[in-house]
């Protein structure tokens, strides 16, 4: 489903597969989360929110379910619920890099640059101690309005062959503020997306 959703943009096929998985195992928080994610990227936000909430009910300890719920409800316009879900995902993940970057993006999206910078700083400090995918760091940089810094990090991501950038380059809303920048377009050419 990830290939169909992120690389191919074939949301109809992705929805068919995620729907099939959910019908096969309707009590699976993971299948419910994946279906919510595919619905969200297919532009079916209301259904995505319903499934994201259901996933966290099915497994209240699932980092992935809370993390995807944070993203989905945030982009559906519920900042308060997004932050609450993001904080839960951070707690459950022991403040994982993906969760830090996603919550920083939510704060940046609604203009809370102070909160976004605090999370980006934490993510950057982690990157000084251990490897963090440059694409995640770029996501945090964008959330703080550091567009050139984000483009530098995405250049590094391409050079290091960070799989996350090609997988998300076309569909992650987090990169909308830099998507039309000539440097971003050049990076898409370098990975053969355009």
C-alpha positions, -999 to 999 in steps of 0.1 A, spaced: 0 0 0 29 24 7 42 19 -29 8 25 -43 1 55 -21 35 73 -20 54 63 -50 27 57 -76 -1 79 -63 -26 52 -72 -50 59 -44 -78 37 -58 -56 6 -58 -42 15 -24 -77 19 -10 -87 -14 -24 -58 -31 -7 -61 -13 26 -98 -19 26 -93 -56 20 -68 -59 48 -93 -41 71 -121 -64 61 -98 -94 67 -89 -82 102 -114 -55 114 -100 -55 149 -64 -48 138 -53 -13 149 -25 -15 123 -48 -23 94 -72 4 106 -43 29 109 -30 21 74 -65 24 59 -69 58 77 -35 69 62 -45 59 27 -79 76 30 -62 108 42 -38 109 12 -67 101 -11 -84 132 0 -111 115 21 -104 134 53 -136 128 73 -134 90 68 -97 91 76 -103 109 109 -130 83 118 -106 54 111 -77 71 129 -97 75 160 -109 39 158 -73 27 155 -63 43 188 -94 28 204 -85 -6 192 -49 -3 206 -44 26 229 -7 17 232 1 19 194 26 45 186 18 43 149 -19 47 155 -15 78 177 11 93 153 -11 89 123 -40 102 142 -20 133 150 -12 139 114 -47 131 101 -67 152 126 -43 181 123 -46 183 85 -83 179 89 -83 211 110 -84 200 146 -52 214 160 -60 207 197 -68 170 190 -37 168 168 -14 181 195 -30 158 221 -25 128 198 10 139 190 20 142 227 6 107 233 27 94 203 58 111 217 52 96 251 47 61 237 77 63 214 101 77 240 101 109 219 109 92 186 123 112 156 93 107 134 69 118 161 91 149 169 92 159 133 54 154 128 44 174 159 69 202 150 51 203 116 17 206 132 29 235 153 45 251 123 14 247 102 -7 267 127 20 293 132 32 283 167 69 288 157 81 287 193 67 252 199 79 241 165 114 254 172 116 236 206 107 203 189 131 209 160 159 218 185 152 185 203 153 166 170 186 184 160 202 175 194 192 139 188 208 141 153 240 153 169 241 120 190 227 95 165 216 93 129 183 109 121 170 108 85 178 141 69 142 142 55 128 143 90 152 171 100 141 190 68 105 185 79 114 201 113 133 229 96 103 237 73 80 239 104 102 267 118 103 286 85 139 276 78 133 270 41 169 272 29 180 250 58 153 225 49 165 224 12 201 219 24 189 189 44 169 175 15 199 178 -7 218 158 19 189 133 19 193 128 -18 230 125 -16 227 99 13 199 81 -5 175 86 24 145 66 12 121 88 30 124 118 7 115 99 -26 87 81 -7 72 114 5 84 140 -20 51 143 -39 25 137 -12 37 151 22 19 183 30 48 192 53 69 202 22 42 224 7 59 256 17 90 247 -4 74 225 -30 76 252 -58 111 264 -49 136 258 -78 159 238 -55 131 215 -46 122 210 -82 159 202 -89 159 176 -62 128 160 -78 147 159 -111 177 143 -94 155 114 -80 137 112 -114 103 122 -102 100 149 -128 
